[in-house]
């Protein structure tokens, strides 16, 4: 799974899809996840980095990451 190439991500959390003109904002963790998806980092590696950086257990982290990825798919930001 990977983020589409043309997706713009600002440090402040603004995300823009120029293909269809949609945008949304996310927090700093969302930005970190998006940047990792842009470099084709696996969800397992992303989960591991979140657990190391934040006070969260693996079950909660995996569920929240899955939810976030579903949102990205709804916004058409993920390539198949």
Biopython code that builds the backbone (N, CA, C, O; Angstrom):
import numpy as np
from Bio.PDB.StructureBuilder import StructureBuilder

atoms = [
    (1, "UNK", "N", (0.839, -1.163, 0.000)),
    (1, "UNK", "CA", (0.000, 0.000, 0.000)),
    (1, "UNK", "C", (0.888, 1.232, 0.000)),
    (1, "UNK", "O", (1.918, 1.281, 0.672)),
    (2, "UNK", "N", (0.462, 2.228, -0.772)),
    (2, "UNK", "CA", (1.286, 3.420, -0.855)),
    (2, "UNK", "C", (0.427, 4.637, -1.165)),
    (2, "UNK", "O", (-0.621, 4.536, -1.803)),
    (3, "UNK", "N", (0.890, 5.767, -0.707)),
    (3, "UNK", "CA", (0.232, 7.038, -0.975)),
    (3, "UNK", "C", (0.480, 7.424, -2.427)),
    (3, "UNK", "O", (1.579, 7.223, -2.945)),
    (4, "UNK", "N", (-0.533, 7.974, -3.085)),
    (4, "UNK", "CA", (-0.355, 8.417, -4.468)),
    (4, "UNK", "C", (0.765, 9.443, -4.551)),
    (4, "UNK", "O", (0.962, 10.229, -3.624)),
    (5, "UNK", "N", (1.493, 9.438, -5.649)),
    (5, "UNK", "CA", (2.669, 10.296, -5.824)),
    (5, "UNK", "C", (2.348, 11.782, -5.808)),
    (5, "UNK", "O", (3.130, 12.573, -5.281)),
    (6, "UNK", "N", (1.229, 12.173, -6.369)),
    (6, "UNK", "CA", (0.941, 13.594, -6.537)),
    (6, "UNK", "C", (0.316, 14.248, -5.302)),
    (6, "UNK", "O", (-0.041, 15.425, -5.357)),
    (7, "UNK", "N", (0.175, 13.530, -4.210)),
    (7, "UNK", "CA", (-0.435, 14.075, -2.998)),
    (7, "UNK", "C", (0.537, 15.035, -2.323)),
    (7, "UNK", "O", (1.688, 14.685, -2.064)),
    (8, "UNK", "N", (0.067, 16.242, -2.042)),
    (8, "UNK", "CA", (0.889, 17.255, -1.376)),
    (8, "UNK", "C", (0.580, 17.238, 0.121)),
    (8, "UNK", "O", (-0.582, 17.214, 0.527)),
    (9, "UNK", "N", (1.635, 17.252, 0.933)),
    (9, "UNK", "CA", (1.496, 17.228, 2.389)),
    (9, "UNK", "C", (2.353, 18.353, 2.963)),
    (9, "UNK", "O", (3.563, 18.393, 2.744)),
    (10, "UNK", "N", (1.720, 19.264, 3.699)),
    (10, "UNK", "CA", (2.500, 20.326, 4.330)),
    (10, "UNK", "C", (2.862, 19.900, 5.754)),
    (10, "UNK", "O", (2.233, 19.007, 6.321)),
    (11, "UNK", "N", (3.872, 20.543, 6.320)),
    (11, "UNK", "CA", (4.292, 20.244, 7.695)),
    (11, "UNK", "C", (3.186, 20.560, 8.697)),
    (11, "UNK", "O", (3.137, 19.966, 9.774)),
    (12, "UNK", "N", (2.294, 21.498, 8.347)),
    (12, "UNK", "CA", (1.210, 21.878, 9.257)),
    (12, "UNK", "C", (0.028, 20.911, 9.200)),
    (12, "UNK", "O", (-0.915, 21.044, 9.981)),
    (13, "UNK", "N", (0.067, 19.932, 8.277)),
    (13, "UNK", "CA", (-0.972, 18.915, 8.214)),
    (13, "UNK", "C", (-1.992, 19.095, 7.116)),
    (13, "UNK", "O", (-2.986, 18.370, 7.081)),
    (14, "UNK", "N", (-1.777, 20.049, 6.209)),
    (14, "UNK", "CA", (-2.675, 20.239, 5.081)),
    (14, "UNK", "C", (-2.328, 19.221, 4.010)),
    (14, "UNK", "O", (-1.175, 19.116, 3.591)),
    (15, "UNK", "N", (-3.332, 18.468, 3.568)),
    (15, "UNK", "CA", (-3.138, 17.412, 2.561)),
    (15, "UNK", "C", (-4.019, 17.747, 1.360)),
    (15, "UNK", "O", (-5.210, 18.019, 1.512)),
    (16, "UNK", "N", (-3.430, 17.726, 0.171)),
    (16, "UNK", "CA", (-4.153, 18.111, -1.044)),
    (16, "UNK", "C", (-3.968, 17.060, -2.128)),
    (16, "UNK", "O", (-2.855, 16.609, -2.396)),
    (17, "UNK", "N", (-5.081, 16.680, -2.744)),
    (17, "UNK", "CA", (-5.073, 15.748, -3.864)),
    (17, "UNK", "C", (-5.403, 16.541, -5.127)),
    (17, "UNK", "O", (-6.579, 16.792, -5.391)),
    (18, "UNK", "N", (-4.406, 16.942, -5.914)),
    (18, "UNK", "CA", (-4.662, 17.764, -7.098)),
    (18, "UNK", "C", (-5.431, 17.029, -8.198)),
    (18, "UNK", "O", (-6.026, 17.659, -9.072)),
    (19, "UNK", "N", (-5.416, 15.717, -8.152)),
    (19, "UNK", "CA", (-6.115, 14.924, -9.164)),
    (19, "UNK", "C", (-7.616, 15.215, -9.162)),
    (19, "UNK", "O", (-8.236, 15.313, -10.221)),
    (20, "UNK", "N", (-8.196, 15.353, -7.964)),
    (20, "UNK", "CA", (-9.635, 15.607, -7.874)),
    (20, "UNK", "C", (-9.967, 16.880, -7.099)),
    (20, "UNK", "O", (-11.138, 17.219, -6.929)),
    (21, "UNK", "N", (-8.934, 17.587, -6.628)),
    (21, "UNK", "CA", (-9.140, 18.874, -5.973)),
    (21, "UNK", "C", (-9.614, 18.824, -4.533)),
    (21, "UNK", "O", (-10.112, 19.823, -4.016)),
    (22, "UNK", "N", (-9.471, 17.693, -3.881)),
    (22, "UNK", "CA", (-9.907, 17.598, -2.490)),
    (22, "UNK", "C", (-8.746, 17.871, -1.538)),
    (22, "UNK", "O", (-7.578, 17.691, -1.883)),
    (23, "UNK", "N", (-9.097, 18.305, -0.340)),
    (23, "UNK", "CA", (-8.080, 18.553, 0.675)),
    (23, "UNK", "C", (-8.658, 18.246, 2.053)),
    (23, "UNK", "O", (-9.874, 18.209, 2.243)),
    (24, "UNK", "N", (-7.769, 18.030, 2.996)),
    (24, "UNK", "CA", (-8.158, 17.876, 4.385)),
    (24, "UNK", "C", (-6.947, 18.166, 5.249)),
    (24, "UNK", "O", (-5.836, 18.336, 4.745)),
    (25, "UNK", "N", (-7.166, 18.220, 6.541)),
    (25, "UNK", "CA", (-6.057, 18.460, 7.464)),
    (25, "UNK", "C", (-5.935, 17.284, 8.422)),
    (25, "UNK", "O", (-6.900, 16.567, 8.687)),
    (26, "UNK", "N", (-4.735, 17.108, 8.928)),
    (26, "UNK", "CA", (-4.457, 16.050, 9.884)),
    (26, "UNK", "C", (-3.467, 16.581, 10.920)),
    (26, "UNK", "O", (-2.891, 17.656, 10.753)),
    (27, "UNK", "N", (-3.284, 15.824, 11.968)),
    (27, "UNK", "CA", (-2.344, 16.241, 13.014)),
    (27, "UNK", "C", (-0.931, 15.758, 12.677)),
    (27, "UNK", "O", (-0.699, 15.165, 11.624)),
    (28, "UNK", "N", (0.003, 16.023, 13.587)),
    (28, "UNK", "CA", (1.408, 15.681, 13.317)),
    (28, "UNK", "C", (1.618, 14.175, 13.147)),
    (28, "UNK", "O", (2.460, 13.758, 12.351)),
    (29, "UNK", "N", (0.872, 13.365, 13.875)),
    (29, "UNK", "CA", (0.985, 11.917, 13.697)),
    (29, "UNK", "C", (0.481, 11.517, 12.314)),
    (29, "UNK", "O", (1.084, 10.669, 11.656)),
    (30, "UNK", "N", (-0.617, 12.119, 11.873)),
    (30, "UNK", "CA", (-1.129, 11.856, 10.533)),
    (30, "UNK", "C", (-0.115, 12.216, 9.462)),
    (30, "UNK", "O", (0.049, 11.482, 8.488)),
    (31, "UNK", "N", (0.566, 13.344, 9.637)),
    (31, "UNK", "CA", (1.605, 13.757, 8.696)),
    (31, "UNK", "C", (2.722, 12.714, 8.663)),
    (31, "UNK", "O", (3.195, 12.341, 7.590)),
    (32, "UNK", "N", (3.138, 12.249, 9.834)),
    (32, "UNK", "CA", (4.208, 11.240, 9.900)),
    (32, "UNK", "C", (3.791, 9.953, 9.188)),
    (32, "UNK", "O", (4.590, 9.352, 8.469)),
    (33, "UNK", "N", (2.544, 9.533, 9.388)),
    (33, "UNK", "CA", (2.041, 8.321, 8.725)),
    (33, "UNK", "C", (2.017, 8.523, 7.218)),
    (33, "UNK", "O", (2.457, 7.651, 6.468)),
    (34, "UNK", "N", (1.509, 9.661, 6.770)),
    (34, "UNK", "CA", (1.437, 9.943, 5.335)),
    (34, "UNK", "C", (2.818, 9.932, 4.693)),
    (34, "UNK", "O", (2.997, 9.385, 3.606)),
    (35, "UNK", "N", (3.784, 10.531, 5.360)),
    (35, "UNK", "CA", (5.152, 10.547, 4.814)),
    (35, "UNK", "C", (5.718, 9.135, 4.714)),
    (35, "UNK", "O", (6.424, 8.817, 3.757)),
    (36, "UNK", "N", (5.415, 8.287, 5.691)),
    (36, "UNK", "CA", (5.901, 6.907, 5.636)),
    (36, "UNK", "C", (5.206, 6.132, 4.521)),
    (36, "UNK", "O", (5.838, 5.326, 3.839)),
    (37, "UNK", "N", (3.908, 6.374, 4.334)),
    (37, "UNK", "CA", (3.195, 5.716, 3.244)),
    (37, "UNK", "C", (3.725, 6.175, 1.888)),
    (37, "UNK", "O", (3.727, 5.408, 0.926)),
    (38, "UNK", "N", (4.165, 7.407, 1.816)),
    (38, "UNK", "CA", (4.706, 7.922, 0.559)),
    (38, "UNK", "C", (5.992, 7.193, 0.173)),
    (38, "UNK", "O", (6.305, 7.075, -1.012)),
    (39, "UNK", "N", (6.731, 6.709, 1.156)),
    (39, "UNK", "CA", (7.977, 5.986, 0.888)),
    (39, "UNK", "C", (7.776, 4.471, 0.906)),
    (39, "UNK", "O", (8.735, 3.708, 1.015)),
    (40, "UNK", "N", (6.521, 4.050, 0.798)),
    (40, "UNK", "CA", (6.161, 2.631, 0.735)),
    (40, "UNK", "C", (6.514, 1.854, 2.004)),
    (40, "UNK", "O", (6.767, 0.651, 1.940)),
    (41, "UNK", "N", (6.533, 2.522, 3.139)),
    (41, "UNK", "CA", (6.778, 1.837, 4.405)),
    (41, "UNK", "C", (5.589, 0.937, 4.710)),
    (41, "UNK", "O", (4.442, 1.340, 4.514)),
    (42, "UNK", "N", (5.845, -0.266, 5.183)),
    (42, "UNK", "CA", (4.756, -1.202, 5.472)),
    (42, "UNK", "C", (3.971, -0.749, 6.706)),
    (42, "UNK", "O", (4.476, 0.008, 7.535)),
    (43, "UNK", "N", (2.739, -1.221, 6.810)),
    (43, "UNK", "CA", (1.925, -0.865, 7.977)),
    (43, "UNK", "C", (2.538, -1.409, 9.263)),
    (43, "UNK", "O", (2.385, -0.809, 10.327)),
    (44, "UNK", "N", (3.227, -2.535, 9.172)),
    (44, "UNK", "CA", (3.894, -3.092, 10.352)),
    (44, "UNK", "C", (5.007, -2.167, 10.833)),
    (44, "UNK", "O", (5.172, -1.948, 12.034)),
    (45, "UNK", "N", (5.766, -1.627, 9.884)),
    (45, "UNK", "CA", (6.844, -0.693, 10.235)),
    (45, "UNK", "C", (6.278, 0.613, 10.784)),
    (45, "UNK", "O", (6.834, 1.190, 11.719)),
    (46, "UNK", "N", (5.185, 1.074, 10.209)),
    (46, "UNK", "CA", (4.547, 2.300, 10.700)),
    (46, "UNK", "C", (4.043, 2.077, 12.127)),
    (46, "UNK", "O", (4.249, 2.921, 12.999)),
    (47, "UNK", "N", (3.390, 0.950, 12.360)),
    (47, "UNK", "CA", (2.895, 0.629, 13.707)),
    (47, "UNK", "C", (4.046, 0.609, 14.702)),
    (47, "UNK", "O", (3.935, 1.162, 15.796)),
    (48, "UNK", "N", (5.128, -0.013, 14.335)),
    (48, "UNK", "CA", (6.296, -0.092, 15.213)),
    (48, "UNK", "C", (6.844, 1.295, 15.546)),
    (48, "UNK", "O", (7.178, 1.569, 16.699)),
    (49, "UNK", "N", (6.937, 2.162, 14.550)),
    (49, "UNK", "CA", (7.471, 3.510, 14.802)),
    (49, "UNK", "C", (6.530, 4.335, 15.676)),
    (49, "UNK", "O", (6.988, 5.136, 16.491)),
    (50, "UNK", "N", (5.231, 4.149, 15.517)),
    (50, "UNK", "CA", (4.264, 4.868, 16.357)),
    (50, "UNK", "C", (4.372, 4.407, 17.797)),
    (50, "UNK", "O", (4.375, 5.227, 18.715)),
    (51, "UNK", "N", (4.460, 3.101, 18.002)),
    (51, "UNK", "CA", (4.555, 2.547, 19.360)),
    (51, "UNK", "C", (5.815, 3.049, 20.057)),
    (51, "UNK", "O", (5.794, 3.324, 21.256)),
    (52, "UNK", "N", (6.907, 3.168, 19.314)),
    (52, "UNK", "CA", (8.158, 3.662, 19.895)),
    (52, "UNK", "C", (8.074, 5.145, 20.255)),
    (52, "UNK", "O", (8.694, 5.586, 21.223)),
    (53, "UNK", "N", (7.307, 5.916, 19.477)),
    (53, "UNK", "CA", (7.268, 7.368, 19.661)),
    (53, "UNK", "C", (6.140, 7.859, 20.566)),
    (53, "UNK", "O", (6.225, 8.953, 21.124)),
    (54, "UNK", "N", (5.096, 7.064, 20.714)),
    (54, "UNK", "CA", (3.918, 7.490, 21.469)),
    (54, "UNK", "C", (3.576, 6.445, 22.520)),
    (54, "UNK", "O", (3.935, 5.274, 22.395)),
    (55, "UNK", "N", (2.886, 6.881, 23.540)),
    (55, "UNK", "CA", (2.464, 5.986, 24.621)),
    (55, "UNK", "C", (1.162, 5.303, 24.220)),
    (55, "UNK", "O", (0.079, 5.732, 24.618)),
    (56, "UNK", "N", (1.274, 4.231, 23.424)),
    (56, "UNK", "CA", (0.103, 3.521, 22.918)),
    (56, "UNK", "C", (0.434, 2.035, 22.819)),
    (56, "UNK", "O", (1.561, 1.653, 22.505)),
    (57, "UNK", "N", (-0.570, 1.208, 23.093)),
    (57, "UNK", "CA", (-0.357, -0.233, 22.980)),
    (57, "UNK", "C", (-0.561, -0.673, 21.532)),
    (57, "UNK", "O", (-1.167, 0.043, 20.736)),
    (58, "UNK", "N", (-0.057, -1.836, 21.205)),
    (58, "UNK", "CA", (-0.068, -2.301, 19.812)),
    (58, "UNK", "C", (-1.480, -2.515, 19.266)),
    (58, "UNK", "O", (-1.724, -2.226, 18.095)),
    (59, "UNK", "N", (-2.398, -3.004, 20.065)),
    (59, "UNK", "CA", (-3.765, -3.260, 19.581)),
    (59, "UNK", "C", (-4.449, -1.948, 19.209)),
    (59, "UNK", "O", (-5.057, -1.840, 18.144)),
    (60, "UNK", "N", (-4.350, -0.960, 20.083)),
    (60, "UNK", "CA", (-4.944, 0.348, 19.799)),
    (60, "UNK", "C", (-4.289, 0.984, 18.583)),
    (60, "UNK", "O", (-4.972, 1.541, 17.723)),
    (61, "UNK", "N", (-2.986, 0.902, 18.513)),
    (61, "UNK", "CA", (-2.237, 1.486, 17.398)),
    (61, "UNK", "C", (-2.661, 0.857, 16.076)),
    (61, "UNK", "O", (-2.923, 1.572, 15.109)),
    (62, "UNK", "N", (-2.729, -0.452, 16.022)),
    (62, "UNK", "CA", (-3.108, -1.144, 14.788)),
    (62, "UNK", "C", (-4.515, -0.765, 14.352)),
    (62, "UNK", "O", (-4.757, -0.525, 13.169)),
    (63, "UNK", "N", (-5.448, -0.711, 15.308)),
    (63, "UNK", "CA", (-6.833, -0.350, 14.996)),
    (63, "UNK", "C", (-6.919, 1.076, 14.486)),
    (63, "UNK", "O", (-7.576, 1.340, 13.479)),
    (64, "UNK", "N", (-6.257, 2.002, 15.178)),
    (64, "UNK", "CA", (-6.292, 3.404, 14.767)),
    (64, "UNK", "C", (-5.631, 3.613, 13.408)),
    (64, "UNK", "O", (-6.109, 4.412, 12.603)),
    (65, "UNK", "N", (-4.547, 2.909, 13.149)),
    (65, "UNK", "CA", (-3.883, 3.007, 11.848)),
    (65, "UNK", "C", (-4.794, 2.473, 10.744)),
    (65, "UNK", "O", (-4.889, 3.080, 9.677)),
    (66, "UNK", "N", (-5.454, 1.363, 10.983)),
    (66, "UNK", "CA", (-6.404, 0.815, 10.004)),
    (66, "UNK", "C", (-7.516, 1.814, 9.712)),
    (66, "UNK", "O", (-7.899, 2.003, 8.558)),
    (67, "UNK", "N", (-8.038, 2.459, 10.769)),
    (67, "UNK", "CA", (-9.092, 3.464, 10.595)),
    (67, "UNK", "C", (-8.590, 4.641, 9.762)),
    (67, "UNK", "O", (-9.296, 5.123, 8.876)),
    (68, "UNK", "N", (-7.372, 5.102, 10.046)),
    (68, "UNK", "CA", (-6.796, 6.223, 9.311)),
    (68, "UNK", "C", (-6.598, 5.858, 7.838)),
    (68, "UNK", "O", (-6.866, 6.673, 6.956)),
    (69, "UNK", "N", (-6.138, 4.657, 7.577)),
    (69, "UNK", "CA", (-5.928, 4.214, 6.195)),
    (69, "UNK", "C", (-7.262, 4.120, 5.454)),
    (69, "UNK", "O", (-7.334, 4.445, 4.269)),
    (70, "UNK", "N", (-8.309, 3.681, 6.137)),
    (70, "UNK", "CA", (-9.642, 3.650, 5.506)),
    (70, "UNK", "C", (-10.088, 5.057, 5.098)),
    (70, "UNK", "O", (-10.682, 5.244, 4.037)),
    (71, "UNK", "N", (-9.797, 6.037, 5.947)),
    (71, "UNK", "CA", (-10.136, 7.423, 5.630)),
    (71, "UNK", "C", (-9.343, 7.876, 4.400)),
    (71, "UNK", "O", (-9.888, 8.530, 3.511)),
    (72, "UNK", "N", (-8.061, 7.525, 4.356)),
    (72, "UNK", "CA", (-7.239, 7.878, 3.194)),
    (72, "UNK", "C", (-7.800, 7.255, 1.921)),
    (72, "UNK", "O", (-7.794, 7.885, 0.863)),
    (73, "UNK", "N", (-8.279, 6.034, 2.021)),
    (73, "UNK", "CA", (-8.877, 5.369, 0.867)),
    (73, "UNK", "C", (-10.154, 6.095, 0.436)),
    (73, "UNK", "O", (-10.411, 6.234, -0.760)),
    (74, "UNK", "N", (-10.955, 6.559, 1.402)),
    (74, "UNK", "CA", (-12.176, 7.299, 1.078)),
    (74, "UNK", "C", (-11.866, 8.612, 0.366)),
    (74, "UNK", "O", (-12.632, 9.052, -0.491)),
    (75, "UNK", "N", (-10.745, 9.235, 0.720)),
    (75, "UNK", "CA", (-10.311, 10.464, 0.075)),
    (75, "UNK", "C", (-9.546, 10.202, -1.209)),
    (75, "UNK", "O", (-9.055, 11.137, -1.841)),
    (76, "UNK", "N", (-9.441, 8.937, -1.601)),
    (76, "UNK", "CA", (-8.768, 8.535, -2.848)),
    (76, "UNK", "C", (-7.287, 8.933, -2.847)),
    (76, "UNK", "O", (-6.772, 9.443, -3.843)),
    (77, "UNK", "N", (-6.613, 8.694, -1.719)),
    (77, "UNK", "CA", (-5.213, 9.059, -1.589)),
    (77, "UNK", "C", (-4.261, 7.856, -1.660)),
    (77, "UNK", "O", (-3.042, 8.030, -1.685)),
    (78, "UNK", "N", (-4.808, 6.659, -1.693)),
    (78, "UNK", "CA", (-4.009, 5.438, -1.690)),
    (78, "UNK", "C", (-4.051, 4.781, -3.068)),
    (78, "UNK", "O", (-5.110, 4.675, -3.687)),
    (79, "UNK", "N", (-2.885, 4.344, -3.534)),
    (79, "UNK", "CA", (-2.823, 3.585, -4.782)),
    (79, "UNK", "C", (-3.088, 2.122, -4.497)),
    (79, "UNK", "O", (-2.768, 1.619, -3.419)),
    (80, "UNK", "N", (-3.671, 1.446, -5.462)),
    (80, "UNK", "CA", (-3.930, 0.003, -5.306)),
    (80, "UNK", "C", (-2.693, -0.797, -5.533)),
    (80, "UNK", "O", (-2.726, -2.024, -5.442)),
]
sb = StructureBuilder()
sb.init_structure("model")
sb.init_model(0)
sb.init_chain("A")
sb.init_seg("    ")
for serial, (resi, resn, name, xyz) in enumerate(atoms, 1):
    if name == "N":
        sb.init_residue(resn, " ", resi, " ")
    sb.init_atom(name, np.array(xyz, "f"), 0.0, 1.0, " ", f" {name:<3s}", serial, name[0])
structure = sb.get_structure()
